[in-house]
Amino acid sequence: MSVIDHLSGPEDLAPDEREAVETLLYRLADDEFVLAERYTEWQVRSPTLESDLALSNIAQDELGHARLWYDLLEDFGHEEADLLWERDPETFTHSTLVELPFESGDWADPIVRSYLYDEAEHLRLQALEDSSYPRLEDRVGKVQGEERYHREHATNWLERLASTEEGHERVQTTLDRLFPHALTLFQPVDPEIEARIDEYGIRTQSLDALGQQWLETVVPFLESLGLAVPIAEDGAVTADDLPETIGRDANHTEDWFDLYEEFTYTYHDLGRDSAERIMSDPDDQ
């Protein structure tokens, strides 16, 4: 089947089209939401007041981006409680990069993680600019404007940390630990559905193409800082380069289930059966 110029609205999609759109939206939203939850752990713990405010703002941005994508899933009849607070944690499809706990007190961790993630996010947003699904395409611009700041923040801090002997060593240790998990950002949720996402033009570049572009961006930059990137010299990614658990296929580390219990604790402790909306839907403005 050739690429579709434009898909219908949510109520008129064929079942296979809807499945493709929903799969893409879940991977987008879950990544952003879980990463934001991890970032909040650094509030009042960052090395300076400015960096504390910056990471808090980035966490808020990521929650807002997750909100945009989850809102589009509500077009298909999903309710907020079912998308997050009462959802089976084994159904989340985020990358393991965003679920891993931070190394205690090591500022290199959120910086390296942010750099690897935000460069990938930049590329995947570009692949949505001309999406065949109009509801998705309409929201990309808002996310891109804020993500630009995230990339600048991570890049500037990474250069700063790598400029000293101690900082360079910490960054290298963190890179060795996180890089395999960053590769999972480009792993499929389901190969057949991912192929349909590309076939229908919902995403204009494949995961393989995006992953290659990402490597061509991050590897030279990291090496320019004197860092050794844990990947083969030819840049070919194999199964041996990936961690045992990749997240995209809904298999997660135990750290994810601990985090899930933490962020749903208050909801369940208060006996809630619905969720209050904190951020408004842009469609309602």
C-alpha positions as CSV (number, residue, x, y, z in Angstrom):
1,M,0.0,0.0,0.0
2,S,1.3,3.5,-0.9
3,V,1.7,6.3,1.7
4,I,-1.6,8.0,2.4
5,D,-1.7,11.7,1.9
6,H,-4.0,12.3,4.8
7,L,-5.9,10.0,7.1
8,S,-9.4,10.6,8.3
9,G,-10.3,12.0,11.7
10,P,-10.3,9.7,14.7
11,E,-13.9,8.6,14.3
12,D,-13.5,7.6,10.6
13,L,-10.2,5.6,10.8
14,A,-10.2,2.0,9.7
15,P,-9.2,-0.5,12.5
16,D,-5.7,-1.0,11.2
17,E,-5.2,2.8,10.8
18,R,-6.4,3.4,14.3
19,E,-4.1,0.8,15.7
20,A,-1.1,2.4,14.0
21,V,-2.0,5.9,15.3
22,E,-2.7,4.7,18.8
23,T,0.6,2.7,18.9
24,L,2.6,5.8,17.9
25,L,0.8,8.1,20.4
26,Y,1.4,5.7,23.3
27,R,5.1,5.5,22.6
28,L,5.3,9.3,22.4
29,A,3.2,9.9,25.5
30,D,4.7,7.2,27.7
31,D,8.3,8.3,27.0
32,E,7.5,11.9,27.9
33,F,5.5,11.1,31.0
34,V,7.9,8.6,32.5
35,L,10.9,10.9,31.8
36,A,9.1,13.8,33.5
37,E,8.5,11.6,36.5
38,R,12.1,10.8,36.8
39,Y,13.2,14.4,36.3
40,T,11.0,15.5,39.3
41,E,13.3,13.5,41.5
42,W,16.0,16.1,41.0
43,Q,14.0,19.0,42.4
44,V,16.0,20.9,45.0
45,R,18.9,18.5,44.4
46,S,20.5,20.0,41.4
47,P,24.0,21.6,41.8
48,T,22.8,25.2,41.4
49,L,19.5,27.1,41.9
50,E,19.5,27.9,38.2
51,S,19.9,24.2,37.2
52,D,17.3,23.2,39.7
53,L,14.8,25.6,38.1
54,A,15.8,24.6,34.6
55,L,15.3,20.9,35.2
56,S,12.0,21.6,37.0
57,N,10.8,23.5,33.9
58,I,11.9,20.8,31.6
59,A,10.0,18.2,33.7
60,Q,6.9,20.4,33.4
61,D,7.4,20.7,29.7
62,E,7.7,17.0,29.3
63,L,4.5,16.5,31.3
64,G,2.8,19.0,29.0
65,H,4.0,17.1,25.9
66,A,2.7,13.8,27.4
67,R,-0.6,15.6,28.0
68,L,-0.8,16.6,24.3
69,W,-0.3,13.0,23.1
70,Y,-2.6,11.4,25.8
71,D,-5.3,13.9,24.8
72,L,-5.2,12.5,21.3
73,L,-5.7,9.0,22.6
74,E,-8.8,10.3,24.4
75,D,-10.2,10.9,20.9
76,F,-10.6,7.1,20.7
77,G,-12.7,6.9,23.9
78,H,-9.8,6.4,26.4
79,E,-10.2,8.2,29.7
80,E,-7.4,9.8,31.6
81,A,-7.5,7.3,34.5
82,D,-7.2,4.4,32.1
83,L,-4.3,6.0,30.3
84,L,-2.3,6.5,33.4
85,W,-3.5,6.0,37.0
86,E,-5.4,2.7,36.5
87,R,-3.5,1.4,33.6
88,D,-1.7,-1.9,33.9
89,P,2.0,-0.9,34.2
90,E,3.0,-3.9,31.9
91,T,1.2,-2.2,29.0
92,F,3.4,1.0,29.0
93,T,5.7,1.1,25.9
94,H,8.3,3.7,26.9
95,S,12.0,3.1,26.4
96,T,14.0,1.8,29.3
97,L,16.2,4.9,29.1
98,V,13.5,7.0,30.7
99,E,12.5,4.5,33.5
100,L,16.0,3.8,35.0
101,P,16.6,5.4,38.4
102,F,19.2,8.1,38.6
103,E,22.6,7.4,40.1
104,S,22.4,8.9,43.5
105,G,23.7,12.5,43.6
106,D,25.4,12.3,40.2
107,W,24.4,15.3,38.0
108,A,26.0,13.7,35.0
109,D,23.1,11.2,34.9
110,P,20.2,13.6,34.1
111,I,22.5,15.6,31.7
112,V,23.7,12.6,29.7
113,R,20.2,11.1,29.7
114,S,18.7,14.4,28.6
115,Y,21.2,14.8,25.8
116,L,20.6,11.3,24.4
117,Y,16.9,11.5,24.7
118,D,16.4,15.1,23.4
119,E,18.5,14.5,20.3
120,A,16.3,11.5,19.5
121,E,13.1,13.5,20.3
122,H,14.3,16.3,17.9
123,L,14.5,13.8,15.1
124,R,11.3,12.0,15.7
125,L,9.4,15.3,15.9
126,Q,10.8,16.2,12.5
127,A,9.4,12.9,11.2
128,L,6.0,14.0,12.4
129,E,5.9,17.5,10.9
130,D,4.2,16.2,7.7
131,S,2.3,13.4,9.4
132,S,-0.7,12.1,7.4
133,Y,-2.7,12.2,10.7
134,P,-3.7,15.9,11.0
135,R,-4.5,15.8,14.7
136,L,-0.9,14.8,15.4
137,E,0.7,17.1,12.9
138,D,-1.1,20.1,14.4
139,R,0.6,19.6,17.8
140,V,4.2,19.0,16.7
141,G,5.2,22.7,16.5
142,K,4.4,23.5,20.1
143,V,6.5,20.6,21.3
144,Q,9.4,21.4,19.1
145,G,9.7,25.0,20.4
146,E,10.2,23.7,24.0
147,E,12.4,20.8,23.0
148,R,14.9,23.2,21.4
149,Y,15.6,24.6,24.9
150,H,16.0,21.1,26.4
151,R,18.7,20.2,23.8
152,E,20.6,23.5,24.4
153,H,20.5,22.9,28.2
154,A,21.8,19.4,28.0
155,T,24.5,20.2,25.4
156,N,25.8,23.1,27.4
157,W,26.0,21.2,30.6
158,L,27.5,18.2,28.9
159,E,30.4,20.3,27.5
160,R,30.8,21.9,31.0
161,L,31.0,18.6,32.8
162,A,33.3,17.0,30.3
163,S,35.8,19.8,30.5
164,T,37.3,18.7,33.9
165,E,39.0,15.5,34.7
166,E,36.6,14.4,37.4
167,G,33.5,15.5,35.4
168,H,34.8,13.7,32.3
169,E,35.2,10.5,34.2
170,R,31.7,10.8,35.6
171,V,30.2,11.5,32.2
172,Q,32.0,8.5,30.7
173,T,30.7,6.2,33.4
174,T,27.2,7.5,32.9
175,L,27.5,7.1,29.1
176,D,28.6,3.5,29.4
177,R,25.5,2.8,31.6
178,L,22.9,4.7,29.6
179,F,23.9,4.4,26.0
180,P,22.6,0.9,25.4
181,H,19.2,2.0,26.9
182,A,19.2,5.0,24.6
183,L,19.3,2.6,21.6
184,T,16.0,1.2,22.7
185,L,14.4,4.6,21.7
186,F,14.5,3.3,18.2
187,Q,13.2,-0.2,18.9
188,P,9.7,-1.2,17.6
189,V,6.7,-1.7,19.8
190,D,5.5,-4.3,17.3
191,P,7.4,-4.6,13.9
192,E,4.2,-5.1,11.9
193,I,2.5,-2.1,13.4
194,E,5.6,0.0,13.1
195,A,5.8,-0.8,9.4
196,R,2.2,0.3,9.1
197,I,2.9,3.6,10.8
198,D,5.5,4.3,8.1
199,E,3.3,2.9,5.3
200,Y,0.4,5.2,6.2
201,G,2.7,8.2,6.5
202,I,1.9,8.8,10.1
203,R,5.6,9.0,10.6
204,T,7.6,10.1,7.6
205,Q,10.9,8.2,8.5
206,S,11.4,4.7,9.7
207,L,12.8,3.9,13.1
208,D,16.0,2.5,11.4
209,A,16.5,5.8,9.5
210,L,15.9,7.9,12.7
211,G,18.3,5.7,14.6
212,Q,21.0,6.1,12.0
213,Q,20.6,9.9,12.0
214,W,20.7,9.9,15.8
215,L,24.0,8.0,15.8
216,E,25.4,10.4,13.1
217,T,24.6,13.3,15.5
218,V,25.5,12.0,18.9
219,V,28.6,9.9,18.3
220,P,30.7,12.6,16.7
221,F,29.7,15.1,19.3
222,L,30.4,12.8,22.2
223,E,33.7,11.8,20.7
224,S,34.6,15.5,20.3
225,L,34.4,15.7,24.1
226,G,37.0,12.9,24.3
227,L,34.3,10.4,25.3
228,A,34.3,6.7,24.1
229,V,30.9,5.7,22.8
230,P,30.1,2.1,23.5
231,I,29.3,1.0,20.0
232,A,31.1,-0.8,17.1
233,E,33.3,1.4,15.0
234,D,31.1,0.9,11.9
235,G,28.1,2.2,13.9
236,A,26.1,-0.9,13.2
237,V,23.7,-1.7,16.1
238,T,23.1,-5.4,16.8
239,A,21.1,-7.2,19.4
240,D,24.3,-7.5,21.5
241,D,24.4,-3.7,21.9
242,L,20.9,-3.5,23.4
243,P,20.1,-4.1,27.1
244,E,18.3,-7.2,28.2
245,T,15.1,-5.3,28.7
246,I,14.1,-2.7,26.1
247,G,10.7,-1.4,27.3
248,R,9.2,-0.8,23.8
249,D,7.8,-4.4,23.8
250,A,6.2,-3.7,27.2
251,N,8.9,-5.7,29.0
252,H,10.4,-3.4,31.7
253,T,12.9,-3.4,34.5
254,E,11.8,-3.8,38.1
255,D,12.6,-0.1,38.6
256,W,9.7,0.8,36.4
257,F,7.2,-1.0,38.6
258,D,8.6,0.7,41.7
259,L,8.2,4.1,39.9
260,Y,4.7,3.2,38.8
261,E,3.7,2.5,42.4
262,E,5.1,5.8,43.6
263,F,3.3,8.0,41.1
264,T,0.0,6.2,41.5
265,Y,0.1,5.9,45.3
266,T,-1.8,9.1,46.1
267,Y,-4.5,8.4,43.5
268,H,-5.2,5.0,45.0
269,D,-4.7,6.1,48.6
270,L,-7.4,8.7,48.2
271,G,-9.7,6.1,46.7
272,R,-10.1,7.9,43.4
273,D,-11.9,6.4,40.4
274,S,-11.3,9.4,38.1
275,A,-8.5,11.9,37.5
276,E,-8.7,15.7,37.7
277,R,-7.3,17.4,34.6
278,I,-4.4,19.7,35.6
279,M,-3.5,20.9,32.1
280,S,-6.2,21.9,29.6
281,D,-6.7,20.3,26.2
282,P,-5.6,22.8,23.5
283,D,-8.8,21.9,21.6
284,D,-10.8,23.4,24.4
285,Q,-9.0,26.8,24.3
